[in-house]
Amino acid sequence: MMRLRRRIVTIAVSVVCGLALAACGQQVVAHVTAGDSVRSALTSAFDSPTTQITVTAQGLPGQAAVVGNSVSVVLTTSKESGSTSIEDQAVDISINYQSAYLVDLRSVKGSGYLRLNLKYIEGLAGPTAMASASKTLDELAQRPGFGFIHDALLGDWVGVSTSTLAALGHQLAPQLPSAYSSISSISGLQNASGISSSVVDSWVQSVRTWLSVHQTKPGEYSLSLPVRSFAGSILKSLAKPLSTYSSEPFLSPSQLSKTLNEIPTDLSLHTNLWVSGGSVSKLQILIPNSTGSIVIAISHPAASVQVPADATMLTEGDLTTIFGTVSGPLSKALGSKGGGVLSSL
């Protein structure tokens, strides 16, 4: 069990670091010898109005091998040309099994949407495994304010706007302990947005410092990143902005040191990168101490992300009902008073 957990942690670290290399775009490799070609290729891919990133696994070790090439995560982004406003950007994240989606999340102009392929999930898990959950969902859908569950069960889109979430946050803020009230407030959302630039800057600076790039053949490059040094740089640079946002210490020096010491000193992330037609077309993240890898395919242009047609939009009343239903268990977890349907069951 310990060996399996270490393998899973290693895979997770590899995926996160590999996606960081991709997300940092053209700023990542500005300082390396082979950087001109790679920088131009990254710029071309990530400056495109529409980009699609598909993540799959190959040859994963142990129990992780069950996902194989059957499971993929597809990230599609689109934006208005020349705009940097979040209001002009849209994102879709889909978790797929073979050719069918399982879960699809979408954000378009401040509104969020979700759809679930419960029938397909039931086909994979088996009717027995899903019987209890299906019965619970059917019963819950009969309650006032939970009619949207019928749409979810049918695989239709269910959405909520940012303005509706903000209104709910204002309503719930007085009922939550002070330690949590800033999360639901508008100022809390604004502060969270404000630290995003610090997070991005920290990633970029750390990658600039520790990433090495070598050209192996025309259109192919080898990237290497020492994980402990990279993680230490990230955590140290994020400690101050995150502590400021949460009004609490992020990590003490001893906690930081303990966390970093759990990462092997010789653990490095090795990635192969392909450039086609002047743009990055694929990243292969090698899983340390195994023959497995995570493959990130990048293509553009892609179909733009649009508002789902005929989505069922949740209202403030719907969300109030939902939070009222779970307020008993939630208030116990947060240390506040509350009631609700579940608390009386």
For each residue, the residues with C-beta under 8 A, 3 or more apart:
1: 4 5
2: 5 6
3: 6 7 62
4: 1 7 8 62 63
5: 1 2 8 9
6: 2 3 9 10
7: 3 4 10 11 61 62 64 290
8: 4 5 11 12 64
9: 5 6 12 13
10: 6 7 13 14 267 287 288 289
11: 7 8 14 15 60 64 287 292 294
12: 8 9 15 16
13: 9 10 16 17 227 231 263 267 269
14: 10 11 17 18 269 285 286 287 288 294
15: 11 12 18 19 55 285 294
16: 12 13 19 20
17: 13 14 20 21 225 227 230 269 285
18: 14 15 21 22 269 271 283 285 294 296
19: 15 16 22 23 55 296
20: 16 17 23 24 203 207
21: 17 18 24 28 207 211 223 225 271 283
22: 18 19 25 46 53 280 283 296 298
23: 19 20 203
24: 20 21 27 28 200 203 204 207
25: 22 28 42 43 45 46 47
26: 29 30 39 40 42 43 46 47
27: 24 30 204 208
28: 21 24 25 39 42 204 207 208 211
29: 26 32 34 35 38 39 42 211 213
30: 26 27 35 39 208
31: 35 208
32: 29 35 38 211 212 213
33: 213 214
34: 29 37 38 213 214 215 221
35: 29 30 31 32 38 39 213
36: 39 40
37: 34 40 41 215 221 275
38: 29 32 34 35 41 42 213 221 273 275 280
39: 26 28 29 30 35 36 42 43
40: 26 36 37 43 44 278
41: 37 38 44 45 275 278 279 280
42: 25 26 28 29 38 39 45 46 280
43: 25 26 39 40 46 47
44: 40 41 47 48 278 279 280
45: 25 41 42 48 51 279 280 298 300
46: 22 25 26 42 43 51
47: 25 26 43 44
48: 44 45 51 279 300 301
49: 78 79 80 81 301 304
50: 76 77 78 79 300 301 302 303 304 305
51: 45 46 48 76 77 78 298 299 300 301 302
52: 74 75 76 77 298 299 300 302 303
53: 22 74 75 76 296 297 298
54: 72 73 74 75 296 297 299
55: 15 19 72 73 74 75 294 295 296
56: 69 71 72 294 295 297
57: 60 64 67 68 69 71 292 293 294 295
58: 68 69 292 293 294 295
59: 65 290 291 292 293
60: 11 57 64 65 67 68 287 290 292
61: 7 64 65 287 290 291 292
62: 3 4 7 65
63: 4 66
64: 7 8 11 57 60 61 67 292
65: 59 60 61 62 68 292
66: 63
67: 57 60 64 70 71
68: 57 58 60 65 71
69: 56 57 58 72
70: 67 97 98
71: 56 57 67 68 95 96 97
72: 54 55 56 69 95 96
73: 54 55 93 94 95 96
74: 52 53 54 55 92 93 94 96
75: 52 53 54 55 91 92 93
76: 50 51 52 53 91 92 93 94 302 303 305
77: 50 51 52 89 90 91 92 305
78: 49 50 51 89 90 302 304 305
79: 49 50 83 88 89 90
80: 49 83 88 89
81: 49
82:
83: 79 80 88 89
84:
85: 88 89
86: 89 110
87: 109 110
88: 79 80 83 85 109
89: 77 78 79 80 83 85 86
90: 77 78 79 106 107 108 109 304 305 306
91: 75 76 77 106 107 305
92: 74 75 76 77 104 105 106 107 305
93: 73 74 75 76 104 105 106
94: 73 74 76 101 103 104 105
95: 71 72 73 101 102 103 104
96: 71 72 73 74 99 100 101 102
97: 70 71 100 102 120 124
98: 70
99: 96
100: 96 97 117 120
101: 94 95 96 104 115 117 120
102: 95 96 97 116 117 120 121
103: 94 95 114 115 116 117
104: 92 93 94 95 101 114 115 116 117
105: 92 93 94 112 113 114
106: 90 91 92 93 112 113 114 157 305 308
107: 90 91 92 110 111 112 113
108: 90 111 113 305 306 307
109: 87 88 90 307
110: 86 87 107 161 162 163
111: 107 108 159 160 161 162 307 313
112: 105 106 107 159 160 161 162
113: 105 106 107 108 157 158 159 307 308 311
114: 103 104 105 106 152 157 158 159
115: 101 103 104 152 155 156 157 158 308
116: 102 103 104 121 152 155
117: 100 101 102 103 104 120 121 155
118: 121 122 130 134 152 153 155
119: 122 123 155
120: 97 100 101 102 117 123 124
121: 102 116 117 118 124 125 130
122: 118 119 125 126 127 129 130 134
123: 119 120
124: 97 120 121
125: 121 122 129 130
126: 122 129 130
127: 122 130 131
128: 131
129: 122 125 126
130: 118 121 122 125 126 127 133 134
131: 127 128 134 135
132: 135 136
133: 130 136 137
134: 118 122 130 131 137 138 153
135: 131 132 138 139
136: 132 133 139 140
137: 133 134 140 141 149 152 153
138: 134 135 141 142 153
139: 135 136 142 143
140: 136 137 143 146 149
141: 137 138 146 147 149 150 153
142: 138 139 146
143: 139 140 146 321 325 341
144: 321
145: 317 318 320 321 322
146: 140 141 142 143 149 318 321 322
147: 141 150 151
148: 151 152 158 312 314 318
149: 137 140 141 146 152 153
150: 141 147 153 154
151: 147 148 154 156 157 158 312
152: 114 115 116 118 137 148 149 155 156 158
153: 118 134 137 138 141 149 150
154: 150 151
155: 115 116 117 118 119 152
156: 115 151 152 310 311 312
157: 106 113 114 115 151 308 309 310 311 312
158: 113 114 115 148 151 152 311 312 313 314
159: 111 112 113 114 308 311 312 313 314
160: 111 112 164 165 313 314 319
161: 110 111 112 164 165 313
162: 110 111 112 165 166
163: 110 166 167
164: 160 161 167 168 313 314 315 316 319
165: 160 161 162 168 169 319
166: 162 163 169 170 186 189
167: 163 164 170 171 316
168: 164 165 171 172 184 316 319 320 323
169: 165 166 172 173 184 185 186 188 189
170: 166 167 173 184 185 186
171: 167 168 316 320
172: 168 169 175 176 184 323
173: 169 170 176 181 184 185
174: 181
175: 172 327 331 336 338
176: 172 173 180 181 183 184 334 336
177: 180 181 334 335 336
178: 181
179:
180: 176 177 183 184 334
181: 173 174 176 177 178 184 185 188
182: 185 187 188 191 247
183: 176 180 188
184: 168 169 170 172 173 176 180 181 188
185: 169 170 173 181 182 188 189
186: 166 169 170 189 190
187: 182 190 191
188: 169 181 182 183 184 185 191 192
189: 166 169 185 186 192 193
190: 186 187 193 194
191: 182 187 188 194 195 245
192: 188 189 195 196 245
193: 189 190 196
194: 190 191 197 245
195: 191 192 198 199 241 242 244 245
196: 192 193 199 200
197: 194 200 201
198: 195 201 202 237 238 241
199: 195 196 202 203 238 241
200: 24 196 197 203 204
201: 197 198 204 205 237
202: 198 199 205 206 233 234 237 238
203: 20 23 24 199 200 206 207 234
204: 24 27 28 200 201 207 208
205: 201 202 208 209 233 237
206: 202 203 209 210 230 233 234 237
207: 20 21 24 28 203 204 210 211 225 230
208: 27 28 30 31 204 205 211
209: 205 206 233
210: 206 207 225 226 229 230 233
211: 21 28 29 32 207 208 223 224 225
212: 32 223 224 225
213: 29 32 33 34 35 38 221 222 223
214: 33 34 221 222 224
215: 34 37 218 220 221 222
216: 220 221 222 272
217: 220
218: 215
219: 274 275 276
220: 215 216 217 272 273 274 275
221: 34 37 38 213 214 215 216 272 273 274 275
222: 213 214 215 216 270 271 272 273
223: 21 211 212 213 270 271 272 273
224: 211 212 214 268 269 270 271
225: 17 21 207 210 211 212 230 268 269 271
226: 210 229 230 267 268 269
227: 13 17 230 231 263 264 267 268 269
228: 231 232 260 263 264 265 267
229: 210 226 232 233
230: 17 206 207 210 225 226 227 233 234 269
231: 13 227 228 234 235 260 263
232: 228 229 235 236 256 260
233: 202 205 206 209 210 229 230 236 237
234: 202 203 206 230 231 237 238
235: 231 232 238 239 251 256 259 260
236: 232 233 239 256
237: 198 201 202 205 206 233 234 240
238: 198 199 202 234 235 241 242 250
239: 235 236 242 243 250 251 256
240: 237 243 244 250
241: 195 198 199 238 244 245
242: 195 238 239 245 246 250
243: 239 240 246 247 248 249 250
244: 195 240 241 247
245: 191 192 194 195 241 242
246: 242 243 250
247: 182 243 244
248: 243
249: 243 252
250: 238 239 240 242 243 246
251: 235 239 255 256 259
252: 249 255 256
253: 256 257
254: 257 258
255: 251 252 258 259
256: 232 235 236 239 251 252 253 259 260
257: 253 254 260 261
258: 254 255 261 262
259: 235 251 255 256 262 263
260: 228 231 232 235 256 257 263
261: 257 258
262: 258 259
263: 13 227 228 231 259 260 267
264: 227 228 267
265: 228
266:
267: 10 13 226 227 228 263 264 288
268: 224 225 226 227 288
269: 13 14 17 18 224 225 226 227 230 285 286 288
270: 222 223 224 285 286 288
271: 18 21 222 223 224 225 283 284 285 286
272: 216 220 221 222 223 283 284 286
273: 38 220 221 222 223 280 282 283 284
274: 219 220 221 280 281 282 283
275: 37 38 41 219 220 221 278 279 280 281
276: 219 279 281
277: 281
278: 40 41 44 275
279: 41 44 45 48 275 276 298 300
280: 22 38 41 42 44 45 273 274 275 283 298
281: 274 275 276 277 297 298 299
282: 273 274 295 296 297 298
283: 18 21 22 271 272 273 274 280 295 296 298
284: 271 272 273 293 294 295 296
285: 14 15 17 18 269 270 271 293 294 295 296
286: 14 269 270 271 272 292 293
287: 10 11 14 60 61 290 291 292 293 294
288: 10 14 267 268 269 270
289: 10
290: 7 59 60 61 287
291: 59 61 287
292: 11 57 58 59 60 61 64 65 286 287
293: 57 58 59 284 285 286 287
294: 11 14 15 18 55 56 57 58 284 285 287
295: 55 56 57 58 282 283 284 285
296: 18 19 22 53 54 55 282 283 284 285
297: 53 54 56 281 282
298: 22 45 51 52 53 279 280 281 282 283
299: 51 52 54 281 302
300: 45 48 50 51 52 279
301: 48 49 50 51
302: 50 51 52 76 78 299
303: 50 52 76
304: 49 50 78 90
305: 50 76 77 78 90 91 92 106 108
306: 90 108
307: 108 109 111 113 311
308: 106 113 115 157 159 311
309: 157
310: 156 157
311: 113 156 157 158 159 307 308
312: 148 151 156 157 158 159
313: 111 158 159 160 161 164
314: 148 158 159 160 164 318 319
315: 164 318 319
316: 164 167 168 171 319 320
317: 145 320 321
318: 145 146 148 314 315 321 322
319: 160 164 165 168 314 315 316 322 323
320: 145 168 171 316 317 323 324
321: 143 144 145 146 317 318 324 325
322: 145 146 318 319 325 326
323: 168 172 319 320 326 327 330
324: 320 321 327 340 341
325: 143 321 322 340 341 342
326: 322 323 329 330 340 342
327: 175 323 324 330 331 338 339 340 343
328: 331 332 338 339 340 341 342 343 344
329: 326 332 333 342 343
330: 323 326 327 333 334 338
331: 175 327 328 334 335 336 337 338 339
332: 328 329 335 338
333: 329 330
334: 176 177 180 330 331
335: 177 331 332
336: 175 176 177 331
337: 331
338: 175 327 328 330 331 332 343
339: 327 328 331 343 344
340: 324 325 326 327 328 343 344
341: 143 324 325 328 344 345
342: 325 326 328 329 345
343: 327 328 329 338 339 340
344: 328 339 340 341
345: 341 342
